[in-house]
Amino acid sequence: MHIKKKWILLMLGMAFIAISGLFVSEPSFTCDFSKINGADVSWLITSTIFVLMMTPGLSFFYGGMVGARNVISTMLQSFIAMGIITVLWVAFGFSLCFGDDIGGILGNPNTFLMFQNVGADTYITPTGKLVGGATIPLALYALFQMKFAIITPSLITGSFAERVRFSAYLFFMMFFFVVIYCPLAHMTWHPDGLFLKWGVVDFAGGIVVHASSGVAALAGAIFLGRRKTQTKNEEPANIPFVLLGAAMLWLGWFGFNAGSSLHANGVAVKAFLNTTTASATAMMTWIFFDCLRGRKPSAMGAAVGCVVGLVACTPSAGYVTVGQTIFIAFIITMICNIAVYWRSQSRIDDALDVFPTHGTGGIVGTVMTGIFIQEGLIAGTWDGFVVFLYHLLAIAIVFVYTFIMSYFGYWLVDKFVPMRVSIESERVGLDLSQHDEHYGLAHFGERELAEYERHIKDKNG
């Protein structure tokens, strides 16, 4: 039996982390519980569960959109992030994001290495600032933030659906997490982070999650090129899956946004209200706008619209009024709808329109945040104008850095493990060629299966 080097490398990495865990002391789970608020803890545990549920929801959302030959592979690309990112987060990811500040850009990897010092107590940085909430254990904050780190690379997968090699995707996911996600999370959410010092606010991930994943998706679609015509033109395998995924995302987003208050308080309620209002507004706006453009109202459009609304309100959910949220969702939905149409007319094969929806929504949502927060452009002061300009600068930095480094990451991984599957594998579908599983063999032609079997024999022999 021939074992490929890529799997040996991945297994050795897993073994190294597992053995390292034997030499790490357990953090203390005793503290002064008089400063820990039970209601806040309960709400954050609930929110963490909600946010984790978003990743399986995303797998249904994406899985239903692709052709029947690629349902399982597409769903697995999202689902697997719950495994690999969790391990990396505990090992060193939380440190890179929220460890003691290094230049406002990255955290010290030794601060919370293997979750050392991540227990029931809170944590004060050497500069005297609090990491996480003042009334919740640091371990709970770390778990809550972990779920954001999990879903971000999962979002990227929609752009290169139906043509990426699974093992190569695993390597790229690790690259993206370390090189792109962790620095952006530190700059945006760490109390000593560069963007936060500039006055840039991102309530729940407009920059860190959606802009970064959307831009990385754009780079991936460009790098990998277009799908073959016969797979690109296949009908969505299961639109009810898309609706189920959208419903799970909508429900999970309450934890995503309202949980980002870190307290069971009025800000959480405000974010909760703005989240559901934005999603409803965007769903109806997407359908009405489609109809104005000569299309029929569709279940797919309703599902995509509601998710666009969730993306649109993410950076500002806890800061703006419900009326402003309706306006933000209305404007961004039309922009994203036009972006999807523009993408469909271009040569960029972003299979599930990740950049036109998540990327565009996150970018424009951050710009809208710079306008409508009380300290922003709407204040009508010079300081407010400067805060708005800093939001624009942050978005420009995120776009350029993420695109360049993502493209480099695809190129680097491709040098060791080809990112794109063979023509034969793409034709027969990734479910069978990558995982030896299938959603329905009735969708395979005998000629295609015979050609694929000959391809495998030739490659192995």
N, C-alpha and C positions, 0 to 999 in steps of 0.2 A: 504494500500500500504506500503510495507516494503522498506525503504530507507537504503542503505548500508552505514556504517560509513565512508568508504573511500571517498564517494562523499560528505558527510557532511563536512569532514575535508578539502577537496579541495575547497568547496564553502565558508567555513569560512575563509580560507586563502585569497581567492579572495575578499571577503567582507572587510577583515581587510586592505588590500592594498588600496581598493577603498575609504574607509572611511579615511584612513591616508592621502590620497591626498587632503582632504579638509583643512588640517592644514599645508600645505606646501605653502610657498610664491613663486610666480612666479619669475624665474631668469630674469635678465635684458637682453632685446634684443636690447639695444642701446650700442654702443661702438665707439671707434675711427676707423671709417671705412676707414680711409686713409691707414691703415696697412692690411686691408682685400682685397684680390685680387679677382676681379670678375671672371676671367677666372678659377682660382683654385676652387672657390665656385661652378661654373657651372659644372666643370668636376667632382668634388666630389659628387654633387647631382646626376649626371648621373651615376657615378660609384656605388653609393649606391642603385639606382634603379636596376642596372645590377646585383649586388650581391644578392639582395632580390629575383630576378627572378630565381636564381640558385636553391633555395629550392623547388619551384614548379617543376623546371626542374628535380631535383633529384627524386621527387615523381613519375614523369613519367618514369624516367630511371629505378628505382627500381620496380615500379608497373607493367611494362611490362615484367619483368623478372620472376615474380612468377607465380604460377598456377592461373587459372581463379577464384578459390574460395577465393583468398586472395588479389586480385588487389586493392580493395577499402581500406582495412585495411592497406596494405603496403603504399599506397599513403598518407593516412591520418596520419600515423606515422611521415612522413616528414612534411606534411602540417601543422600539429598542432603546430609544434615548432615555427612557425611564431607568434602564439598567446602567448603561455606560456613563451617563452624566452623573448619576447618583454616586457611583464609585469614585469618579474623578473629583466630584465636589467635596466628598468627605476627605479624600486623600490630600488635596491641595487647593481645590478650586475656591472654596470659601475663603481661604487665606489670600489668594490672589485678588479676590474681589473686595474683601472687607478686613484684611489684615492691616497692620500698621502702615501708614502711608509712605510710599516711595515716590516723591516728586509729583504728587497729585495725579498720577497715572496708573499706578499698580499697587497692590498690597504686598506686604512682606510674606513670602510663602511659609516662613517659619512660625508666624504668629499663631495660626490655628492648624498647623500641620497634623493630619490624621485626626482632626477635631480635638486636639489638645486645647484646653482652656475653654472649650465650648460645652458648658453645662447649664445649671439652673440659674446662675448669677448673671448679672449684666456685665458689660465690658466697657471700660473707659480707655480711650487711646492715650498714648504718651503726650498728646497735645491737649488732653483734658476734655475730649469730646466723646459723646456716647455713640456706640455702634448699636443699631437696632432700637427697639423700644425701651423706654425706662421702666415699664411695668410688666414686661414679659421676659422669660429666660432667653439668654443668647441662643441656646440650642433650638428653641422654637423659631426664633427669627432666622436662624441658619436653614432650618427645614423649609420655612416659607419661601425664602429666597431660592432655595434649591429648585423648587418647582418652576420658577421663571427660567432658570438656566436650562431645565429639561426641555421646555417647549420651544425655546428659541431656535436651536438647530433643527428641530422637527419641522418648523414652518418652512425652512429652506427646501425641503424635499419635494414640494409640489412643483418647483421650477424644472427639475431634471427627472421628473417621474417617467417611468417606462423605458429608461435607457442607461441608468447608472449601475455600476457594479457594486454589490452590497458591501464587500470587504473594503473597497476604496472609499465608499461613503463613511464607513466607521472611522477610517483614518482621517478623512476630512472633518468629520464631526469633532474629533479630538483637537485638531488644529484650530478650527473655528472657536471652540470653547476657550482654549488657552490664549490664543493670539488676539482674538477679536472681542469675544463676549466679556471676559474677565476685565480687561482694561476699561471697556466702556461702562461696565457696571460700577467699577471703582470710581471713575471720573464723575459719574452721574449721581451715585447714591451713597458713597462713603462721605462722612462729614468733612474730610480733608480733600475730597476729590476736586479736580480742576474745574469741571463744569459747574459743580455746586458752588464753588467759590465765585464763579462769574455771575451767579444769580440764575442760572439755567435750572428749571424745575421740570421733572418728569415724574408725574405722580405714580405711574404703574408700568412704564416701559415703552412709551412711544419711541424713544431713542434706542434704549438698550435692547429691547425685544424686536419691535416691528421694523424700525428703520434699518437696523443691522441685518436682520434676517432677509428683509426685502432686497437690500442692495447685494448681499451675498447670493441671493437667488438670481438676480440679474446677471451677476458675474458668472454663475454656474451655467445659466442658459446660453450665454455667449460662448463660454469655453467649450461646452459639450456639443454645441450645434443642434441642428434640428432632428426630430424623430423621422423615421421612415413614414412615407405617406400612408401606408396601409394601417399602421398603428395609430397615427395621429388623427385619422378620420373616424376612428371607432366611436360608437355611441357610449355615453357613460354607463358603467356596468350596473349601478344601483342608485337611483336618485333618492329612494327612501333612506339609504345610508347617509346621503348628503344631508337630508333634513334631520336625521338623528344626530349626526355629528354637530350640526349647527345648534341644535337644542342643547346638547351637552356643553358646547362652547359657551353659549349664552348663560347657562346656569353656572358653569365654572367661573365665568368672568366676574360674577359677583364677589367671589373670593379674590380674584385677580385685582380688581379695582378697590372694592370696599375694604378688603383685607389690608390694603396698602396704607390705610390710616394707622395701622398697628394698635388701634384702640377700639373698644366698643363704645363709640361716641357719635356726636353729631356729624363729624366729617365722614365717618363710615356710612351713615345713613344718606348723606348727601351724595357720596360716590355711588352708592347703591341705586339711588333715584336717577342720577345722571346716566348710569350704565344702561338701565333698562329703557330709559327714554330715548337715548341715542340709538340703540339697536332697533327699536320700533320705528323711529323716524327714518332711519336709513333703509330698513326693509321696504317701507311704503314708497320712499323716494326712488329707490332702485326700480321697483315695479312700474311706477308712474312714468319715470324717465324712459324706461324701456318701451313702454307703450307709445310715448310721444315720438320715439324714434322708429316706430313701425313694427315693433316686435310684440309677441303675445306675452301676457303675464305668465311666468313660469315658476315652478317650485325651485329650480336651480337659482333663478334670479332672487327669489325671496331669501333663500339660504345665504347666498353670497352677500346680499344687501345687509342682512342683520349682522353678519360678521364684520363687514366694513364699518358699520356704526359702532361696534364694540372697539375696533381698532381706533376709530376717530376720537373717541372720548377718553381713551386710555391715558394720554399724558396730562389731561386737564381735569379728570373726573372729580377730584376733591377740591378743586379751586374755583370753578366757574358756576354760574347759576344754571338752573334747569332750562331757562329760556335760551341762554347762550349755548348750552349743549345741543338743543334742537337746531339752532342755526349752524353750529359747527358740523353736526352730523349731516345736515341737509347739503351744505356746500361740499364737504369732502366726498359724500356719496356720488354726487354728479361728477366731480373730478375723477374719482376712481372708475366710474362707469365709462367715461370718455377714455381714460387710460387703458382700460381693458380692450375697448374697441381699437384704439391706436395700436396696441400690442398685437392684436389679431391681424392687423393689416401689415405688420412689419415682418422682418425675417427672424426676429428673436422668438424662439420657441420656449417661452416660459409656460410650461405645460398647463399649470393650474393657476396662472396669473398671480403669482406670489408678489412680484414687485408692483404691479398695478393696484393691488389691493392692500397688502400689508405694508409694503415699502412706501407707496405713495400716501396711504392713510397715516402712517407713522410720521412721515416727514411733514405733511401739511398740518397734521394734528399738533405737532410741536410748534410750528409757526403760529398756528391759532392760539396755542397756549401762551406764547410770548406776547400776543395781542391782548388776550382777555384776562389774564391774571391781574390782580389788583396792583402789583408792582410793575406791570408791563406797559405796553403801548397805550392801553385804554386809560391809564392814569393821566395822560396828557402832560407829563413832565419830561424834562431832559433825562432824568434818571430812568424813567420808564422806557424811553426810547433806547437808551443804552442797554437795558435788560433785553429788550426785543432784538437788538442787534446781536447780542451774545447768543440768543437762541438761534439766529440765522448762522452765526459763526460755528456753533456746535454742530448744527446739521451739516454744514459744508465739510467740517472735519470728519464727521462720522461717515458721510458718503464717500469721500475720497479715500480715507484710510481703509474702510471696510471693503470697498471695491478692489483696491490695489492688493490688499493682503489676501482677500478671498481668491482672487484670480491667481495670485502666487501660490496659495494653498492647493488649488485644483491642479495647477501645473506641477507642483512638487509631488503631490500624491501620485499623479499620473506617471511620473518618472519611475516609480517603484511598483505601483499597482495600477494598471490601466483603468481610468475612471469609467470609460464607456464600454458596455458589453459589445460582443460581436454582432454582426448583422443577423446571423442565424439565431442568436439568443434573443435579440430584440424582436425578431419576427415571430418566434414561438411564444414570447412573453417571458417576463422576469419571474413570474410565479414558478414556472416549471424549470427554467434555465438556471435560476439562482438558488431556488429553495426546494426543488422537487415536490412542490405542492401545487394544487390547482383549485380555482374557484368553480370551474365548470369545464370539463374536457370537451364538451360539445362545441366549444368555440374554436377548437384546433382542427385544422384540416389534416387529413392523412398524409398529404404530400409534405406539408410543413413539418410534421413530426418525423417523417422519414428523413428529410433533409437535416433536421437538427440531430437526429441519432447518428447519421453519417458524419456530421461535423464533430461530434463528441468523440467518435471512434478515431477519426483522423487526428484529432488533437492529442488523444491519449496513446496513440499507437504508432 
